[in-house]
Amino acid sequence: MFPEFTLRYARLPERFFERFDPVPVVRPQLVAFNRALAEELGFDLAAFDADRAAESFSGNVVPPGAEPVAQAYAGHQFGHFNPRLGDGRAVLLGEVTDRQGRLRDIQLKGAGMTPFSRGADGRAPLGPVLREYLVSEAMHRLGVPTTRALAAVTSGERVFRRVPEPGAVLTRVASSHLRVGTFQYFAARDDREAVKALADMAIERHYPHLHPELNQREEAERYLALLEAVSQRQAALVAKWMGLGFIHGVMNTDNCAISGETIDYGPCAFMEAYSPTMVFSSIDDQGRYAYRNQPWLAQWNLARLAETLLPLLDADQQQAIEKATAVIKAFEPRYEAEWLEVFRAKLGLATEEAGDRELVEALLAALEAGKADFTLAFRRLSEAVEEEAPALRELFVSDEALQAWLPRWRERLAREGGGLEAIATRMNAVNPLYIPRNHQVERMIAAASEHDDFAPFEALAEVLAEPFTEQPGREAYAQPAPPTEKVFRTFCGT
């Protein structure tokens, strides 16, 4: 059933990983399988069998051609450096080449204790597995670069976190699992050869466009261009998060992918009532990874990447520092440009004017003052392009600031051209109606974990597959949480 594996990472020197076979589970059962992604990856779906798939996606049977490894990496966790983290509960089966010729990692998450587990059990509870499956696929449909979910399997075992919970294994697909923390692992050991090998792999896998233009350049410029390219992708990625009200929750350097994909959906959440200081993660006591801090934490993570690359940038350390510093400083205007592009589109603006930033910021201030739902406010804004929209106003506890803002926005739209109906259509194509609302995710997890009922998971996944399209009869999925179900804390499940 599996496509042929290409073992790029497993062919690196063995200090890059620990060889590790997944730990078998008692009674694997396939509860979710992403057929569309499997087709994209080149799986033989004609040979698909749910029982055999459960054995493979649980780790009970290693697919032919795979060579499982647990990857080594380090990381800054909440600002504190840990020199040895690594895959504590994940195993990379290998890479496959998809039908578009792209190399993709296939990884089992929750596959048992590895040499990097640091005394933990290496397992995953069902709830976090279903959350990552659902939210990562929703992010894909929302147009955000992300790892993907191929399968979820229950293990027939219990794992112990806050309370005993059903165990599960997630099959995750990524462009790669190279992280800032991967570079940090080897830089902390002064292993320049390994850092260079990682940089070359990152260019080959994620930034092949650098090859033609850099062949004639000095080698050092090649790695500076890599840093610039990673910075650009991070700026674009975080701007997309901000445009959706998405809060990652744990932006440690080991959760910052070199590919520019969103990786690790632990204590993540989507804001409802707009608040730039919103935090959901149960372990983020200081608000380090609050919504408004995400761009600057991305820049901080990039600075840590730059530190690992210094020996490759210039033989003169001071020159290397100056080159890297210039790239890191350039992140801010890059991000600001990406952010403004995202929010211009959300306001229906296809042209650029000097006052657009202030216009966006004034609306966000109105959302905050009115405690309005972020997602629905932007969605219903399309109804207000030329007339009063009571459905928009009812989202606000106080709509004075909104009422003052709307005429300014309509005046700006009048200079756009193309007709207001076309503008409204354009807005609805970028402002989703459906997102993975926290209370709905928690309902889904409770049904599956406590009652072995996966119908809510399947229904929510079906709705989120079409986030921009109004789905009659599913209005409840677009609504904020009722007061009794509001979620203020999320947990990572490790």
Secondary structure as a PSIPRED ss2 file (coil, helix, strand):
# PSIPRED VFORMAT (PSIPRED V4.0)

   1 M C   1.000  0.000  0.000
   2 F C   1.000  0.000  0.000
   3 P C   1.000  0.000  0.000
   4 E C   1.000  0.000  0.000
   5 F E   0.000  0.000  1.000
   6 T E   0.000  0.000  1.000
   7 L C   1.000  0.000  0.000
   8 R C   1.000  0.000  0.000
   9 Y H   0.000  1.000  0.000
  10 A H   0.000  1.000  0.000
  11 R H   0.000  1.000  0.000
  12 L C   1.000  0.000  0.000
  13 P C   1.000  0.000  0.000
  14 E H   0.000  1.000  0.000
  15 R H   0.000  1.000  0.000
  16 F H   0.000  1.000  0.000
  17 F E   0.000  0.000  1.000
  18 E E   0.000  0.000  1.000
  19 R E   0.000  0.000  1.000
  20 F C   1.000  0.000  0.000
  21 D C   1.000  0.000  0.000
  22 P C   1.000  0.000  0.000
  23 V C   1.000  0.000  0.000
  24 P C   1.000  0.000  0.000
  25 V C   1.000  0.000  0.000
  26 V C   1.000  0.000  0.000
  27 R C   1.000  0.000  0.000
  28 P C   1.000  0.000  0.000
  29 Q E   0.000  0.000  1.000
  30 L E   0.000  0.000  1.000
  31 V E   0.000  0.000  1.000
  32 A E   0.000  0.000  1.000
  33 F E   0.000  0.000  1.000
  34 N C   1.000  0.000  0.000
  35 R H   0.000  1.000  0.000
  36 A H   0.000  1.000  0.000
  37 L H   0.000  1.000  0.000
  38 A H   0.000  1.000  0.000
  39 E H   0.000  1.000  0.000
  40 E H   0.000  1.000  0.000
  41 L H   0.000  1.000  0.000
  42 G C   1.000  0.000  0.000
  43 F C   1.000  0.000  0.000
  44 D C   1.000  0.000  0.000
  45 L H   0.000  1.000  0.000
  46 A H   0.000  1.000  0.000
  47 A H   0.000  1.000  0.000
  48 F C   1.000  0.000  0.000
  49 D C   1.000  0.000  0.000
  50 A H   0.000  1.000  0.000
  51 D H   0.000  1.000  0.000
  52 R H   0.000  1.000  0.000
  53 A H   0.000  1.000  0.000
  54 A H   0.000  1.000  0.000
  55 E H   0.000  1.000  0.000
  56 S H   0.000  1.000  0.000
  57 F H   0.000  1.000  0.000
  58 S H   0.000  1.000  0.000
  59 G C   1.000  0.000  0.000
  60 N C   1.000  0.000  0.000
  61 V C   1.000  0.000  0.000
  62 V C   1.000  0.000  0.000
  63 P C   1.000  0.000  0.000
  64 P C   1.000  0.000  0.000
  65 G C   1.000  0.000  0.000
  66 A C   1.000  0.000  0.000
  67 E C   1.000  0.000  0.000
  68 P C   1.000  0.000  0.000
  69 V E   0.000  0.000  1.000
  70 A E   0.000  0.000  1.000
  71 Q E   0.000  0.000  1.000
  72 A C   1.000  0.000  0.000
  73 Y C   1.000  0.000  0.000
  74 A C   1.000  0.000  0.000
  75 G E   0.000  0.000  1.000
  76 H E   0.000  0.000  1.000
  77 Q E   0.000  0.000  1.000
  78 F C   1.000  0.000  0.000
  79 G C   1.000  0.000  0.000
  80 H E   0.000  0.000  1.000
  81 F E   0.000  0.000  1.000
  82 N E   0.000  0.000  1.000
  83 P C   1.000  0.000  0.000
  84 R C   1.000  0.000  0.000
  85 L C   1.000  0.000  0.000
  86 G C   1.000  0.000  0.000
  87 D C   1.000  0.000  0.000
  88 G C   1.000  0.000  0.000
  89 R C   1.000  0.000  0.000
  90 A E   0.000  0.000  1.000
  91 V E   0.000  0.000  1.000
  92 L E   0.000  0.000  1.000
  93 L E   0.000  0.000  1.000
  94 G E   0.000  0.000  1.000
  95 E E   0.000  0.000  1.000
  96 V E   0.000  0.000  1.000
  97 T E   0.000  0.000  1.000
  98 D C   1.000  0.000  0.000
  99 R C   1.000  0.000  0.000
 100 Q C   1.000  0.000  0.000
 101 G C   1.000  0.000  0.000
 102 R C   1.000  0.000  0.000
 103 L E   0.000  0.000  1.000
 104 R E   0.000  0.000  1.000
 105 D E   0.000  0.000  1.000
 106 I E   0.000  0.000  1.000
 107 Q E   0.000  0.000  1.000
 108 L E   0.000  0.000  1.000
 109 K E   0.000  0.000  1.000
 110 G C   1.000  0.000  0.000
 111 A C   1.000  0.000  0.000
 112 G C   1.000  0.000  0.000
 113 M C   1.000  0.000  0.000
 114 T C   1.000  0.000  0.000
 115 P C   1.000  0.000  0.000
 116 F C   1.000  0.000  0.000
 117 S C   1.000  0.000  0.000
 118 R C   1.000  0.000  0.000
 119 G C   1.000  0.000  0.000
 120 A C   1.000  0.000  0.000
 121 D C   1.000  0.000  0.000
 122 G C   1.000  0.000  0.000
 123 R C   1.000  0.000  0.000
 124 A E   0.000  0.000  1.000
 125 P E   0.000  0.000  1.000
 126 L H   0.000  1.000  0.000
 127 G H   0.000  1.000  0.000
 128 P H   0.000  1.000  0.000
 129 V H   0.000  1.000  0.000
 130 L H   0.000  1.000  0.000
 131 R H   0.000  1.000  0.000
 132 E H   0.000  1.000  0.000
 133 Y H   0.000  1.000  0.000
 134 L H   0.000  1.000  0.000
 135 V H   0.000  1.000  0.000
 136 S H   0.000  1.000  0.000
 137 E H   0.000  1.000  0.000
 138 A H   0.000  1.000  0.000
 139 M H   0.000  1.000  0.000
 140 H H   0.000  1.000  0.000
 141 R H   0.000  1.000  0.000
 142 L C   1.000  0.000  0.000
 143 G C   1.000  0.000  0.000
 144 V C   1.000  0.000  0.000
 145 P C   1.000  0.000  0.000
 146 T E   0.000  0.000  1.000
 147 T C   1.000  0.000  0.000
 148 R E   0.000  0.000  1.000
 149 A E   0.000  0.000  1.000
 150 L E   0.000  0.000  1.000
 151 A E   0.000  0.000  1.000
 152 A E   0.000  0.000  1.000
 153 V E   0.000  0.000  1.000
 154 T E   0.000  0.000  1.000
 155 S E   0.000  0.000  1.000
 156 G E   0.000  0.000  1.000
 157 E E   0.000  0.000  1.000
 158 R E   0.000  0.000  1.000
 159 V E   0.000  0.000  1.000
 160 F E   0.000  0.000  1.000
 161 R C   1.000  0.000  0.000
 162 R C   1.000  0.000  0.000
 163 V C   1.000  0.000  0.000
 164 P E   0.000  0.000  1.000
 165 E E   0.000  0.000  1.000
 166 P E   0.000  0.000  1.000
 167 G E   0.000  0.000  1.000
 168 A E   0.000  0.000  1.000
 169 V E   0.000  0.000  1.000
 170 L E   0.000  0.000  1.000
 171 T E   0.000  0.000  1.000
 172 R E   0.000  0.000  1.000
 173 V E   0.000  0.000  1.000
 174 A E   0.000  0.000  1.000
 175 S C   1.000  0.000  0.000
 176 S C   1.000  0.000  0.000
 177 H C   1.000  0.000  0.000
 178 L C   1.000  0.000  0.000
 179 R E   0.000  0.000  1.000
 180 V H   0.000  1.000  0.000
 181 G H   0.000  1.000  0.000
 182 T H   0.000  1.000  0.000
 183 F H   0.000  1.000  0.000
 184 Q H   0.000  1.000  0.000
 185 Y H   0.000  1.000  0.000
 186 F H   0.000  1.000  0.000
 187 A H   0.000  1.000  0.000
 188 A C   1.000  0.000  0.000
 189 R C   1.000  0.000  0.000
 190 D C   1.000  0.000  0.000
 191 D C   1.000  0.000  0.000
 192 R H   0.000  1.000  0.000
 193 E H   0.000  1.000  0.000
 194 A H   0.000  1.000  0.000
 195 V H   0.000  1.000  0.000
 196 K H   0.000  1.000  0.000
 197 A H   0.000  1.000  0.000
 198 L H   0.000  1.000  0.000
 199 A H   0.000  1.000  0.000
 200 D H   0.000  1.000  0.000
 201 M H   0.000  1.000  0.000
 202 A H   0.000  1.000  0.000
 203 I H   0.000  1.000  0.000
 204 E H   0.000  1.000  0.000
 205 R H   0.000  1.000  0.000
 206 H H   0.000  1.000  0.000
 207 Y C   1.000  0.000  0.000
 208 P C   1.000  0.000  0.000
 209 H C   1.000  0.000  0.000
 210 L H   0.000  1.000  0.000
 211 H H   0.000  1.000  0.000
 212 P H   0.000  1.000  0.000
 213 E H   0.000  1.000  0.000
 214 L H   0.000  1.000  0.000
 215 N C   1.000  0.000  0.000
 216 Q C   1.000  0.000  0.000
 217 R C   1.000  0.000  0.000
 218 E C   1.000  0.000  0.000
 219 E H   0.000  1.000  0.000
 220 A H   0.000  1.000  0.000
 221 E H   0.000  1.000  0.000
 222 R H   0.000  1.000  0.000
 223 Y H   0.000  1.000  0.000
 224 L H   0.000  1.000  0.000
 225 A H   0.000  1.000  0.000
 226 L H   0.000  1.000  0.000
 227 L H   0.000  1.000  0.000
 228 E H   0.000  1.000  0.000
 229 A H   0.000  1.000  0.000
 230 V H   0.000  1.000  0.000
 231 S H   0.000  1.000  0.000
 232 Q H   0.000  1.000  0.000
 233 R H   0.000  1.000  0.000
 234 Q H   0.000  1.000  0.000
 235 A H   0.000  1.000  0.000
 236 A H   0.000  1.000  0.000
 237 L H   0.000  1.000  0.000
 238 V H   0.000  1.000  0.000
 239 A H   0.000  1.000  0.000
 240 K H   0.000  1.000  0.000
 241 W H   0.000  1.000  0.000
 242 M H   0.000  1.000  0.000
 243 G H   0.000  1.000  0.000
 244 L H   0.000  1.000  0.000
 245 G C   1.000  0.000  0.000
 246 F E   0.000  0.000  1.000
 247 I E   0.000  0.000  1.000
 248 H C   1.000  0.000  0.000
 249 G C   1.000  0.000  0.000
 250 V C   1.000  0.000  0.000
 251 M C   1.000  0.000  0.000
 252 N C   1.000  0.000  0.000
 253 T H   0.000  1.000  0.000
 254 D H   0.000  1.000  0.000
 255 N H   0.000  1.000  0.000
 256 C C   1.000  0.000  0.000
 257 A E   0.000  0.000  1.000
 258 I C   1.000  0.000  0.000
 259 S C   1.000  0.000  0.000
 260 G C   1.000  0.000  0.000
 261 E C   1.000  0.000  0.000
 262 T E   0.000  0.000  1.000
 263 I C   1.000  0.000  0.000
 264 D C   1.000  0.000  0.000
 265 Y C   1.000  0.000  0.000
 266 G C   1.000  0.000  0.000
 267 P C   1.000  0.000  0.000
 268 C C   1.000  0.000  0.000
 269 A E   0.000  0.000  1.000
 270 F E   0.000  0.000  1.000
 271 M C   1.000  0.000  0.000
 272 E C   1.000  0.000  0.000
 273 A E   0.000  0.000  1.000
 274 Y C   1.000  0.000  0.000
 275 S C   1.000  0.000  0.000
 276 P C   1.000  0.000  0.000
 277 T C   1.000  0.000  0.000
 278 M C   1.000  0.000  0.000
 279 V C   1.000  0.000  0.000
 280 F C   1.000  0.000  0.000
 281 S E   0.000  0.000  1.000
 282 S C   1.000  0.000  0.000
 283 I C   1.000  0.000  0.000
 284 D C   1.000  0.000  0.000
 285 D C   1.000  0.000  0.000
 286 Q C   1.000  0.000  0.000
 287 G C   1.000  0.000  0.000
 288 R C   1.000  0.000  0.000
 289 Y C   1.000  0.000  0.000
 290 A C   1.000  0.000  0.000
 291 Y H   0.000  1.000  0.000
 292 R H   0.000  1.000  0.000
 293 N H   0.000  1.000  0.000
 294 Q H   0.000  1.000  0.000
 295 P H   0.000  1.000  0.000
 296 W H   0.000  1.000  0.000
 297 L H   0.000  1.000  0.000
 298 A H   0.000  1.000  0.000
 299 Q H   0.000  1.000  0.000
 300 W H   0.000  1.000  0.000
 301 N H   0.000  1.000  0.000
 302 L H   0.000  1.000  0.000
 303 A H   0.000  1.000  0.000
 304 R H   0.000  1.000  0.000
 305 L H   0.000  1.000  0.000
 306 A H   0.000  1.000  0.000
 307 E H   0.000  1.000  0.000
 308 T H   0.000  1.000  0.000
 309 L H   0.000  1.000  0.000
 310 L H   0.000  1.000  0.000
 311 P H   0.000  1.000  0.000
 312 L H   0.000  1.000  0.000
 313 L H   0.000  1.000  0.000
 314 D C   1.000  0.000  0.000
 315 A C   1.000  0.000  0.000
 316 D C   1.000  0.000  0.000
 317 Q H   0.000  1.000  0.000
 318 Q H   0.000  1.000  0.000
 319 Q H   0.000  1.000  0.000
 320 A H   0.000  1.000  0.000
 321 I H   0.000  1.000  0.000
 322 E H   0.000  1.000  0.000
 323 K H   0.000  1.000  0.000
 324 A H   0.000  1.000  0.000
 325 T H   0.000  1.000  0.000
 326 A H   0.000  1.000  0.000
 327 V H   0.000  1.000  0.000
 328 I H   0.000  1.000  0.000
 329 K H   0.000  1.000  0.000
 330 A H   0.000  1.000  0.000
 331 F H   0.000  1.000  0.000
 332 E H   0.000  1.000  0.000
 333 P H   0.000  1.000  0.000
 334 R H   0.000  1.000  0.000
 335 Y H   0.000  1.000  0.000
 336 E H   0.000  1.000  0.000
 337 A H   0.000  1.000  0.000
 338 E H   0.000  1.000  0.000
 339 W H   0.000  1.000  0.000
 340 L H   0.000  1.000  0.000
 341 E H   0.000  1.000  0.000
 342 V H   0.000  1.000  0.000
 343 F H   0.000  1.000  0.000
 344 R H   0.000  1.000  0.000
 345 A H   0.000  1.000  0.000
 346 K H   0.000  1.000  0.000
 347 L C   1.000  0.000  0.000
 348 G C   1.000  0.000  0.000
 349 L C   1.000  0.000  0.000
 350 A C   1.000  0.000  0.000
 351 T C   1.000  0.000  0.000
 352 E C   1.000  0.000  0.000
 353 E C   1.000  0.000  0.000
 354 A C   1.000  0.000  0.000
 355 G C   1.000  0.000  0.000
 356 D H   0.000  1.000  0.000
 357 R H   0.000  1.000  0.000
 358 E H   0.000  1.000  0.000
 359 L H   0.000  1.000  0.000
 360 V H   0.000  1.000  0.000
 361 E H   0.000  1.000  0.000
 362 A H   0.000  1.000  0.000
 363 L H   0.000  1.000  0.000
 364 L H   0.000  1.000  0.000
 365 A H   0.000  1.000  0.000
 366 A H   0.000  1.000  0.000
 367 L H   0.000  1.000  0.000
 368 E H   0.000  1.000  0.000
 369 A H   0.000  1.000  0.000
 370 G H   0.000  1.000  0.000
 371 K C   1.000  0.000  0.000
 372 A C   1.000  0.000  0.000
 373 D E   0.000  0.000  1.000
 374 F H   0.000  1.000  0.000
 375 T H   0.000  1.000  0.000
 376 L H   0.000  1.000  0.000
 377 A H   0.000  1.000  0.000
 378 F H   0.000  1.000  0.000
 379 R H   0.000  1.000  0.000
 380 R H   0.000  1.000  0.000
 381 L H   0.000  1.000  0.000
 382 S H   0.000  1.000  0.000
 383 E H   0.000  1.000  0.000
 384 A H   0.000  1.000  0.000
 385 V C   1.000  0.000  0.000
 386 E C   1.000  0.000  0.000
 387 E C   1.000  0.000  0.000
 388 E C   1.000  0.000  0.000
 389 A C   1.000  0.000  0.000
 390 P H   0.000  1.000  0.000
 391 A H   0.000  1.000  0.000
 392 L H   0.000  1.000  0.000
 393 R H   0.000  1.000  0.000
 394 E C   1.000  0.000  0.000
 395 L C   1.000  0.000  0.000
 396 F C   1.000  0.000  0.000
 397 V C   1.000  0.000  0.000
 398 S C   1.000  0.000  0.000
 399 D C   1.000  0.000  0.000
 400 E H   0.000  1.000  0.000
 401 A H   0.000  1.000  0.000
 402 L H   0.000  1.000  0.000
 403 Q H   0.000  1.000  0.000
 404 A H   0.000  1.000  0.000
 405 W H   0.000  1.000  0.000
 406 L H   0.000  1.000  0.000
 407 P H   0.000  1.000  0.000
 408 R H   0.000  1.000  0.000
 409 W H   0.000  1.000  0.000
 410 R H   0.000  1.000  0.000
 411 E H   0.000  1.000  0.000
 412 R H   0.000  1.000  0.000
 413 L H   0.000  1.000  0.000
 414 A H   0.000  1.000  0.000
 415 R C   1.000  0.000  0.000
 416 E C   1.000  0.000  0.000
 417 G C   1.000  0.000  0.000
 418 G C   1.000  0.000  0.000
 419 G C   1.000  0.000  0.000
 420 L H   0.000  1.000  0.000
 421 E H   0.000  1.000  0.000
 422 A H   0.000  1.000  0.000
 423 I H   0.000  1.000  0.000
 424 A H   0.000  1.000  0.000
 425 T H   0.000  1.000  0.000
 426 R H   0.000  1.000  0.000
 427 M H   0.000  1.000  0.000
 428 N H   0.000  1.000  0.000
 429 A C   1.000  0.000  0.000
 430 V C   1.000  0.000  0.000
 431 N C   1.000  0.000  0.000
 432 P C   1.000  0.000  0.000
 433 L C   1.000  0.000  0.000
 434 Y C   1.000  0.000  0.000
 435 I C   1.000  0.000  0.000
 436 P C   1.000  0.000  0.000
 437 R C   1.000  0.000  0.000
 438 N H   0.000  1.000  0.000
 439 H H   0.000  1.000  0.000
 440 Q H   0.000  1.000  0.000
 441 V H   0.000  1.000  0.000
 442 E H   0.000  1.000  0.000
 443 R H   0.000  1.000  0.000
 444 M H   0.000  1.000  0.000
 445 I H   0.000  1.000  0.000
 446 A H   0.000  1.000  0.000
 447 A H   0.000  1.000  0.000
 448 A H   0.000  1.000  0.000
 449 S H   0.000  1.000  0.000
 450 E H   0.000  1.000  0.000
 451 H H   0.000  1.000  0.000
 452 D C   1.000  0.000  0.000
 453 D C   1.000  0.000  0.000
 454 F C   1.000  0.000  0.000
 455 A H   0.000  1.000  0.000
 456 P H   0.000  1.000  0.000
 457 F H   0.000  1.000  0.000
 458 E H   0.000  1.000  0.000
 459 A H   0.000  1.000  0.000
 460 L H   0.000  1.000  0.000
 461 A H   0.000  1.000  0.000
 462 E H   0.000  1.000  0.000
 463 V H   0.000  1.000  0.000
 464 L H   0.000  1.000  0.000
 465 A C   1.000  0.000  0.000
 466 E C   1.000  0.000  0.000
 467 P C   1.000  0.000  0.000
 468 F C   1.000  0.000  0.000
 469 T C   1.000  0.000  0.000
 470 E C   1.000  0.000  0.000
 471 Q C   1.000  0.000  0.000
 472 P C   1.000  0.000  0.000
 473 G C   1.000  0.000  0.000
 474 R C   1.000  0.000  0.000
 475 E H   0.000  1.000  0.000
 476 A H   0.000  1.000  0.000
 477 Y H   0.000  1.000  0.000
 478 A H   0.000  1.000  0.000
 479 Q C   1.000  0.000  0.000
 480 P C   1.000  0.000  0.000
 481 A C   1.000  0.000  0.000
 482 P C   1.000  0.000  0.000
 483 P H   0.000  1.000  0.000
 484 T H   0.000  1.000  0.000
 485 E H   0.000  1.000  0.000
 486 K C   1.000  0.000  0.000
 487 V C   1.000  0.000  0.000
 488 F C   1.000  0.000  0.000
 489 R C   1.000  0.000  0.000
 490 T E   0.000  0.000  1.000
 491 F C   1.000  0.000  0.000
 492 C C   1.000  0.000  0.000
 493 G C   1.000  0.000  0.000
 494 T C   1.000  0.000  0.000
